[in-house]
Amino acid sequence: MSKELRRLSIVLLMMFLVLFGSTSWIQVVQADALGENGYNKRALYDSYEVQRGSIIASGTAIASSVPSDDVYSWQRVYTDPAIWAPVTGYINAALGSATGIEQAMNQDLSGTGGSQFFNRVEQVFTGQPPQGSNVVLSLDARVQQAAYDALEGFQGGIVAIEPDTGRILAMVSTPSYDTNVLASHDIQSVQAAYNTLEADPLHPLSNRAIAGSLNPPGSTFKLVVVSAALASGEYTPESTLPNPAVYQLPQSSSTVRNASGGTCGEGEEVTIADALRLSCNIPMAELAVRLGDDAIREEAEKYGFNDAFTMPLTSTASSYPRGLDDPQTALTGFGQGQVIATPLQMAMVSAGIANDGVVMNPRMVDQVIGPDLSVQQQTESTEFGRALESPLAEEMVRMMVANVSSGVASNARIDGVEVGGKTGTAENGGSAPYSLWFTGFAPAEDPKVAVAVVVENGGGQGQSGSGGSIAAPIAKKVMEAVLGR
């Protein structure tokens, strides 16, 4: 072979290797990033060329694909769509849109992810029809049903978490919608249905459990304030605070009152434990000012405030802002002012306290299982961080149990079970209806579930309802479902 031919052969070989390497890089390494790119509508269309994998909860498919006689080959079908809508979301190739798990796990469900490259190659050589992988959720269908039934008829959200793993057991948002309608291949009917939902003043497309327009957490945030006080080393549950019937905010003419209109029990002083048990605003406002906004914010961030979480659904970050002055800090002492939160975040607060002070990252997916039933991915539980040392967490647990056994959270009691909890009734300004809250865990000695409930629009009672009367009984039903009672 002449030198010229040898050189040409080497050049051609190098060009082939470069081409092979670049295409392999795109198909394997960059496949997930390109497929998840919001501008890449081709990925959604391609996902309909294969039988999309199922989304599974408690061993049953809650989203699956059936043959379709149109250009898209497969039709997505949802079981009990209103119950699962905030979880599954929907996918519609005709519109080039997807939400929920359908969007977050699209590469796995459609079989187009980089980790499934060799499975696709095998399918080509064996002649097997292309098929996506199944996504197995951590959610418990029985708990999800109980949560939906308890919240139906209200505007609100629920999140239930396994404290020691962060596994989400239930995620409900109401009012909900029919995902089957939005998965239809009839573009005109889908667009009309979507426009109707989008214009609905109750915002059924919002996932109130982890996003939407966030609510002030009200007195449930007192847990974070007390946690910050204990963590400072300067306070114990028996530390006392002044107990007036009216408190004037620092540097302001505005005043704060307790929900009762009077003092927080009898006496000129009240302990932190009793102020929490009776859910009094004035002592917590004073405590917040003493601690300062930096200390409270730092403690709130240890529970997850100011962070968004990917589960793989992405939450809106709950917020405790920087640079609050003393009057604003006083208001956050009882969950008002500029602090806002999701049910996910308040469930994480209770879960962290219940889990010896360790906050786990929330997650919704247990496994990804291939068409051949092989486990392609196994999700592990991970720690977000420690919010409290174990002895201090135990003190918080005792105070939260007292809230339920002999305090304002008594509507969350479960016979034969020690329940820890905290109610909240948050104002939204002027004559606007309250946001009603409960967060807690059970059983106290070995927590299996932490839950948070928010009921918006005052539960239909304007400013007459309370977290104790409306949200606490809802949370009780969710906890009972987890405990099999």
Phi and psi in degrees as a GROMACS rama.xvg file:
@    title "Ramachandran Plot"
@    xaxis  label "Phi"
@    yaxis  label "Psi"
@TYPE xy
-70.5896  161.11  SER-2
-59.9481  -37.3943  LYS-3
-64.1872  -44.2531  GLU-4
-66.4535  -37.6949  LEU-5
-63.5152  -43.5654  ARG-6
-63.7079  -42.0229  ARG-7
-63.1387  -40.0526  LEU-8
-62.06  -42.4555  SER-9
-65.0038  -41.8992  ILE-10
-62.2884  -45.239  VAL-11
-63.5615  -40.3251  LEU-12
-62.8445  -44.0164  LEU-13
-62.848  -40.0941  MET-14
-63.5421  -40.7213  MET-15
-63.6695  -43.6927  PHE-16
-63.7403  -40.4089  LEU-17
-63.6421  -43.7557  VAL-18
-63.8592  -44.2255  LEU-19
-62.9157  -42.7672  PHE-20
-64.9524  -42.1327  GLY-21
-67.8627  -41.3859  SER-22
-68.454  -37.2308  THR-23
-65.4778  -39.4681  SER-24
-60.9772  -44.0111  TRP-25
-67.4504  -43.7405  ILE-26
-76.5155  -25.1907  GLN-27
-110.413  -60.7345  VAL-28
-71.824  -44.3256  VAL-29
-93.6531  0.0281713  GLN-30
-58.6242  -45.9492  ALA-31
-65.8821  -45.1046  ASP-32
-63.6551  -42.7428  ALA-33
-68.1876  -39.5516  LEU-34
-67.9283  -30.4523  GLY-35
-88.3106  -5.88483  GLU-36
-63.0976  126.002  ASN-37
-61.6924  -22.4552  GLY-38
-86.0296  -8.26927  TYR-39
-90.2938  79.4131  ASN-40
-68.4109  -19.4067  LYS-41
-59.4569  -34.243  ARG-42
-61.8608  -37.737  ALA-43
-67.3149  -41.9119  LEU-44
-65.4914  -43.3821  TYR-45
-61.4982  -32.3862  ASP-46
-64.589  -18.8301  SER-47
-89.2105  -2.78868  TYR-48
-82.9109  -11.2937  GLU-49
-121.026  161.585  VAL-50
-74.795  111.473  GLN-51
-65.1727  141.04  ARG-52
-65.6369  163.511  GLY-53
-88.6164  153.39  SER-54
-100.248  125.034  ILE-55
-120.052  135.175  ILE-56
-133.972  128.514  ALA-57
53.8346  39.3595  SER-58
79.4693  3.18973  GLY-59
-123.365  139.252  THR-60
-72.8803  124.685  ALA-61
-103.707  -8.02423  ILE-62
-147.101  129.833  ALA-63
-149.972  169.85  SER-64
-116.3  137.557  SER-65
-123.66  154.697  VAL-66
-59.1974  143.518  PRO-67
-124.284  148.245  SER-68
-96.0123  18.2067  ASP-69
-112.545  -168.636  ASP-70
-65.4213  -18.4778  VAL-71
-89.3935  -4.67765  TYR-72
71.2279  -43.034  SER-73
-129.582  144.436  TRP-74
-113.167  129.826  GLN-75
-81.6638  133.885  ARG-76
-127.692  135.329  VAL-77
-115.665  136.089  TYR-78
-93.2658  135.947  THR-79
45.833  58.6678  ASP-80
-58.7986  -40.2314  PRO-81
-64.7823  -35.0923  ALA-82
-67.3284  -39.5398  ILE-83
-101.94  -1.6187  TRP-84
-51.9465  -45.7011  ALA-85
-68.0826  -12.995  PRO-86
-95.934  -60.8302  VAL-87
-70.8579  -36.0838  THR-88
64.1005  -153.144  GLY-89
-148.176  162.943  TYR-90
-130.393  137.715  ILE-91
-143.072  103.225  ASN-92
-66.4053  -30.239  ALA-93
-60.7906  -35.8233  ALA-94
-95.6096  -9.99481  LEU-95
66.8605  39.0915  GLY-96
-137.128  154.029  SER-97
-154.838  151.568  ALA-98
-139.144  173.835  THR-99
60.6157  -151.071  GLY-100
-60.425  -32.7679  ILE-101
-56.2486  -39.3454  GLU-102
-82.4172  -46.0403  GLN-103
-66.0921  -32.4181  ALA-104
-113.363  26.3671  MET-105
-58.4988  -41.6427  ASN-106
-61.995  -39.3569  GLN-107
-72.3711  -45.7005  ASP-108
-64.1786  -33.8122  LEU-109
-91.4601  -6.86995  SER-110
73.1937  20.6762  GLY-111
-107.981  6.49168  THR-112
-72.4496  157.24  GLY-113
-60.3012  -35.4113  GLY-114
-68.3244  -13.6212  SER-115
-105.563  13.4652  GLN-116
-58.5228  -47.2752  PHE-117
-70.5409  -28.8544  PHE-118
-63.9025  -38.5742  ASN-119
-67.5899  -39.5111  ARG-120
-62.2987  -43.4102  VAL-121
-61.0962  -40.6638  GLU-122
-63.7054  -35.3991  GLN-123
-64.722  -45.8318  VAL-124
-73.6768  -31.0525  PHE-125
-91.0233  -10.3032  THR-126
78.8397  9.95383  GLY-127
-71.18  142.541  GLN-128
-64.944  139.82  PRO-129
-62.6634  142.071  PRO-130
-151.422  141.271  GLN-131
-82.3903  172.651  GLY-132
-92.1101  157.876  SER-133
-92.1704  139.992  ASN-134
-106.4  119.725  VAL-135
-99.2013  119.065  VAL-136
-87.4093  159.369  LEU-137
-81.7295  -13.3693  SER-138
-67.792  142.901  LEU-139
-97.7575  119.313  ASP-140
-60.2894  -36.242  ALA-141
-69.5184  -38.7587  ARG-142
-71.1555  -39.797  VAL-143
-60.0729  -43.5051  GLN-144
-63.2718  -44.0071  GLN-145
-63.195  -40.8578  ALA-146
-66.0018  -42.4443  ALA-147
-64.9912  -44.8317  TYR-148
-61.1734  -39.4966  ASP-149
-70.3595  -31.3115  ALA-150
-95.8937  -12.886  LEU-151
-59.1062  136.111  GLU-152
95.7546  -12.0285  GLY-153
-109.661  164.831  PHE-154
-97.9937  120.076  GLN-155
173.855  -170.804  GLY-156
-146.782  154.414  GLY-157
-137.064  138.681  ILE-158
-132.49  131.363  VAL-159
-119.289  132.595  ALA-160
-127.589  146.639  ILE-161
-82.2513  113.058  GLU-162
-58.8094  -39.2425  PRO-163
-86.6114  -4.63254  ASP-164
-124.067  -24.8976  THR-165
83.1057  1.4591  GLY-166
-64.5467  128.526  ARG-167
-81.6451  126.47  ILE-168
-97.6988  -25.1514  LEU-169
-156.122  143.801  ALA-170
-146.571  108.867  MET-171
-126.306  141.759  VAL-172
-138.073  130.098  SER-173
-131.934  149.492  THR-174
-68.0079  156.11  PRO-175
-111.458  -162.787  SER-176
-154.165  169.97  TYR-177
-93.3959  106.846  ASP-178
-66.2528  -25.1662  THR-179
-62.7592  -35.5857  ASN-180
-63.8002  -40.1587  VAL-181
-82.3811  -9.07024  LEU-182
-95.1402  -3.32744  ALA-183
-61.0929  153.418  SER-184
-90.5587  0.270619  HIS-185
-84.0673  98.4393  ASP-186
-58.8913  -42.2767  ILE-187
-64.094  -44.4995  GLN-188
-68.4063  -37.3077  SER-189
-64.6338  -45.4825  VAL-190
-62.6904  -39.4985  GLN-191
-65.7036  -43.0358  ALA-192
-65.022  -41.8908  ALA-193
-63.7759  -43.551  TYR-194
-61.4487  -38.6125  ASN-195
-64.4742  -45.2819  THR-196
-65.211  -40.1465  LEU-197
-65.5985  -33.2992  GLU-198
-85.7767  -10.4996  ALA-199
-64.3269  123.643  ASP-200
-64.7658  -15.8438  PRO-201
-85.6281  -5.35315  LEU-202
53.5951  59.0071  HIS-203
-64.9375  -21.4549  PRO-204
-76.811  -14.0763  LEU-205
-76.5377  139.108  SER-206
-94.7154  91.6057  ASN-207
-66.2848  -15.0198  ARG-208
-71.6647  -31.7732  ALA-209
-133.312  -4.29132  ILE-210
-153.932  -143.473  ALA-211
75.2179  -159.533  GLY-212
-84.3118  110.058  SER-213
-71.3601  151.927  LEU-214
-105.844  150.862  ASN-215
-63.5531  136.338  PRO-216
-77.8662  -5.93436  PRO-217
58.0995  -145.094  GLY-218
-70.3401  -10.7744  SER-219
-62.9262  -26.1749  THR-220
-72.3323  -14.3584  PHE-221
-58.6927  -26.0888  LYS-222
-61.1646  -41.0775  LEU-223
-69.0048  -39.9131  VAL-224
-64.3183  -45.5878  VAL-225
-65.713  -38.8522  VAL-226
-58.9897  -42.6753  SER-227
-63.9394  -37.6486  ALA-228
-64.9432  -45.5174  ALA-229
-65.3802  -41.2595  LEU-230
-64.8518  -26.0064  ALA-231
-67.9497  -20.8062  SER-232
80.8054  -1.18178  GLY-233
-99.4887  -8.11772  GLU-234
-135.092  152.872  TYR-235
-128.002  170.587  THR-236
-57.8484  -23.9723  PRO-237
-93.7597  -0.453638  GLU-238
-62.0295  144.028  SER-239
-107.674  154.804  THR-240
-132.16  155.461  LEU-241
-58.2359  150.109  PRO-242
-128.828  61.1089  ASN-243
-80.8842  168.965  PRO-244
-88.5302  -19.5395  ALA-245
-137.197  138.264  VAL-246
-126.185  123.017  TYR-247
-88.4063  125.721  GLN-248
-61.7281  142.504  LEU-249
-57.7654  141.284  PRO-250
56.2654  31.2226  GLN-251
-152.17  156.778  SER-252
-93.5956  -4.87663  SER-253
-74.7413  150.102  SER-254
-123.811  160.323  THR-255
-124.025  141.427  VAL-256
-125.938  158.298  ARG-257
-75.3729  158.638  ASN-258
-59.0062  -30.4017  ALA-259
-74.9642  -17.2217  SER-260
86.5562  -11.2794  GLY-261
-118.996  -153.779  GLY-262
-79.1807  171.906  THR-263
-90.7713  80.4574  CYS-264
77.267  -167.28  GLY-265
-92.171  160.111  GLU-266
99.0092  161.138  GLY-267
-80.7235  -14.8864  GLU-268
-132.931  159.485  GLU-269
-140.083  142.344  VAL-270
-75.0823  158.712  THR-271
-60.8807  -39.7549  ILE-272
-61.67  -43.8733  ALA-273
-71.0044  -36.4919  ASP-274
-62.1131  -36.6817  ALA-275
-72.537  -43.4645  LEU-276
-63.0764  -39.0149  ARG-277
-92.5618  -1.79786  LEU-278
53.2718  56.4904  SER-279
-91.716  139.513  CYS-280
-82.9624  -40.82  ASN-281
-62.4769  -50.555  ILE-282
-59.7541  -36.4092  PRO-283
-71.9019  -33.3936  MET-284
-64.9542  -43.5787  ALA-285
-64.2635  -42.4077  GLU-286
-62.8154  -41.115  LEU-287
-61.1159  -42.0408  ALA-288
-64.9945  -40.5343  VAL-289
-63.1342  -41.0158  ARG-290
-70.9099  -40.2058  LEU-291
90.754  153.018  GLY-292
-66.9729  -30.6296  ASP-293
-64.2492  -44.9617  ASP-294
-64.725  -41.5563  ALA-295
-68.4269  -43.1447  ILE-296
-61.8502  -43.4353  ARG-297
-61.8451  -39.5228  GLU-298
-69.6448  -41.0765  GLU-299
-60.1214  -39.4794  ALA-300
-68.506  -25.5587  GLU-301
-67.9084  -23.8821  LYS-302
-91.8477  -8.45992  TYR-303
120.924  -6.27474  GLY-304
-58.6836  147.891  PHE-305
68.4093  16.0379  ASN-306
-126.115  140.792  ASP-307
-95.2888  143.906  ALA-308
-116.832  138.949  PHE-309
-108.883  120.867  THR-310
-120.454  -6.31882  MET-311
-92.1359  -6.21772  PRO-312
-61.007  145.341  LEU-313
-102.353  127.765  THR-314
-87.9489  157.225  SER-315
-79.4209  134.241  THR-316
-66.8712  130.558  ALA-317
-72.2444  151.87  SER-318
-127.015  129.66  SER-319
-124.801  104.504  TYR-320
-73.8071  164.843  PRO-321
-87.0389  161.631  ARG-322
70.7319  31.3445  GLY-323
-77.9183  141.846  LEU-324
-83.3726  178.361  ASP-325
-62.0664  -42.8773  ASP-326
-62.4506  -40.6847  PRO-327
-66.9917  -39.4448  GLN-328
-63.4514  -40.2065  THR-329
-58.5325  -41.0869  ALA-330
-65.7667  -36.2383  LEU-331
-68.6065  -18.4254  THR-332
-56.9043  -27.4595  GLY-333
-123.368  32.4898  PHE-334
72.6874  27.5157  GLY-335
-116.741  -167.983  GLN-336
74.6644  -129.481  GLY-337
-98.2556  3.86539  GLN-338
-84.4037  133.287  VAL-339
-137.054  155.088  ILE-340
-153.546  158.079  ALA-341
-99.2541  159.383  THR-342
-56.7356  -36.6602  PRO-343
-55.3878  -47.4026  LEU-344
-64.2508  -43.6534  GLN-345
-71.7097  -27.9812  MET-346
-66.7751  -36.8006  ALA-347
-67.1234  -31.7928  MET-348
-63.7285  -50.5894  VAL-349
-63.8215  -40.5997  SER-350
-63.7804  -40.9485  ALA-351
-64.1451  -42.2943  GLY-352
-63.4404  -44.7834  ILE-353
-66.2885  -27.5666  ALA-354
-96.2007  43.9608  ASN-355
57.6724  28.8413  ASP-356
91.076  -0.352781  GLY-357
-99.077  125.483  VAL-358
-96.1039  127.483  VAL-359
-96.7846  149.016  MET-360
-68.204  131.387  ASN-361
-71.9218  144.11  PRO-362
-147.269  153.335  ARG-363
-119.506  -14.068  MET-364
-111.804  129.134  VAL-365
-92.0105  -47.4759  ASP-366
-147.059  157.891  GLN-367
-117.67  121.723  VAL-368
-114.963  128.188  ILE-369
-73.0779  168.677  GLY-370
-58.4123  -25.9271  PRO-371
-89.3568  12.2611  ASP-372
71.4187  10.5102  LEU-373
-77.151  146.323  SER-374
-82.875  108.867  VAL-375
-85.8116  -31.3693  GLN-376
-142.798  140.779  GLN-377
-127.361  117.883  GLN-378
-83.3515  129.803  THR-379
-100.165  150.256  GLU-380
-79.0352  141.511  SER-381
-133.686  151.13  THR-382
-85.0964  136.672  GLU-383
-80.6486  -40.8792  PHE-384
159.139  176.221  GLY-385
-97.8991  126.045  ARG-386
-93.3895  -33.5854  ALA-387
-144.529  148.206  LEU-388
-67.9896  150.91  GLU-389
-53.2735  -46.1435  SER-390
-60.2529  -36.6582  PRO-391
-71.6961  -36.3311  LEU-392
-62.5687  -38.2324  ALA-393
-62.5867  -37.4862  GLU-394
-66.6853  -38.9961  GLU-395
-63.072  -41.5195  MET-396
-59.6136  -45.6079  VAL-397
-60.9129  -41.3871  ARG-398
-66.8427  -38.6575  MET-399
-69.7915  -34.3217  MET-400
-65.0941  -40.2638  VAL-401
-64.0458  -33.9161  ALA-402
-57.1913  -38.3461  ASN-403
-85.3756  -41.9454  VAL-404
-73.3891  -32.8748  SER-405
-145.165  20.1741  SER-406
-124.069  -157.984  GLY-407
-76.971  -7.41662  VAL-408
-97.6718  24.263  ALA-409
-64.4991  -20.4588  SER-410
-72.4416  -2.00189  ASN-411
-98.3395  4.96263  ALA-412
-62.3641  141.451  ARG-413
-124.994  124.558  ILE-414
-55.5591  128.689  ASP-415
79.1251  4.28485  GLY-416
-131.121  133.097  VAL-417
-82.2019  120.071  GLU-418
-113.004  136.625  VAL-419
-107.118  142.192  GLY-420
-167.66  173.892  GLY-421
-153.553  130.545  LYS-422
-92.3949  167.274  THR-423
-154.472  138.212  GLY-424
-130.065  99.1913  THR-425
-98.4852  132.673  ALA-426
-80.6455  149.121  GLU-427
-120.545  16.5261  ASN-428
95.1655  137.165  GLY-429
56.3078  -132.155  GLY-430
-96.9297  11.8309  SER-431
-64.095  144.425  ALA-432
-60.276  153.622  PRO-433
-77.5193  159.991  TYR-434
-100.406  127.589  SER-435
-107.761  130.688  LEU-436
-127.468  154.309  TRP-437
-150.762  140.346  PHE-438
-139.859  143.795  THR-439
-177.331  -168.836  GLY-440
-152.451  164.337  PHE-441
-163.34  153.928  ALA-442
-73.103  153.362  PRO-443
-62.4843  -35.1043  ALA-444
-76.735  -22.9845  GLU-445
-154.176  75.6991  ASP-446
-61.275  127.492  PRO-447
-103.621  -18.6918  LYS-448
-152.005  140.132  VAL-449
-120.514  138.31  ALA-450
-135.721  150.21  VAL-451
-137.347  137.673  ALA-452
-127.769  133.462  VAL-453
-123.846  132.864  VAL-454
-116.905  116.341  VAL-455
-86.3381  173.583  GLU-456
56.8593  30.5126  ASN-457
63.1306  17.4359  GLY-458
61.9841  25.5893  GLY-459
82.0911  3.05354  GLY-460
-113.062  15.987  GLN-461
61.6329  -118.099  GLY-462
-106.338  18.8429  GLN-463
-96.6581  -27.0019  SER-464
-77.1651  167.571  GLY-465
-142.808  162.035  SER-466
-62.017  -35.5429  GLY-467
-68.3602  -35.6184  GLY-468
-85.5447  -27.0724  SER-469
-115.685  -50.8579  ILE-470
-74.2043  -39.0651  ALA-471
-61.2981  -45.1435  ALA-472
-63.3352  -31.759  PRO-473
-65.2261  -47.1907  ILE-474
-61.9372  -36.9091  ALA-475
-57.4649  -44.0706  LYS-476
-64.3867  -35.7745  LYS-477
-67.6109  -46.6014  VAL-478
-62.921  -39.9331  MET-479
-62.1177  -36.8662  GLU-480
-64.9533  -40.7772  ALA-481
-65.4097  -39.3319  VAL-482
-84.6844  -1.56472  LEU-483
69.3168  36.4233  GLY-484
